[in-house]
Amino acid sequence: MAAIHRERVLRAATDSFLARGYGSSVDDIARRAGVAKQTVYQHFASKDALFKAVAGDLAKRVLIKLEGGDVRQSLLRFSIEYRKRALGAQGIATFRTLVPEVPRFRPVARDMYANSAGEMVRRLAEFLKHKLDAPDPEFSAEMLLSMLAGLDRMKRLFAVGPGAESESARAARIVDLFLKAHQK
């Protein structure tokens, strides 16, 4: 039963933090979870500890597995899924929630980066090293991830629509441009 309550608290805290940021109250989180405030504190020593747990979980949700096979098709599948996670409603809400708290939680922020974007760069660089023989696979990985989310994330943060192009068409254009840059 304790594990069930912990999961309910985490889900409720995630919803609350994404909706209201760190300003969410523990009372509201407990109410959303259908548990007593004491139950929240039985699982998490403080609101900070609860926020750290939520932030760590949210950061890991962006990780995507790269599959082998045809390079273009593998990168295209990866790119479509990455854009969906990073630029979807939850991805944008996560970004909006976590970034303002970086100064307050610097060590947690570094861990979150290492376990999310940093890990994605590592995985993508390894793939590119073997599939494209990229001279600087880490730089190439960072560039692809920037192309996939960069300005489009800014547009969504400022409530500017994504435009008429479909997500898959946009991802295909990015992948094709990226591959063209890596041709010998």
Buried (B, 14 or more C-beta within 10 A) or exposed (E): EEEEBBEBBBBBBBBBBBEEBBEBEBEBBBBBBEBEBEBBBBBBEEBBEBBBBBBBBBBEBBBBEBEEEEBBEBBBBBBBBBBBBBBEEBBBBBBEBBEEBBEEBEEBBEBBBEBBBBBBBBBBBBBBBEBBEBEEBBEBBBBBBEBBBEEBBEBBEEEEEEEEEEBEEBBBEBBEEBBEEBEE
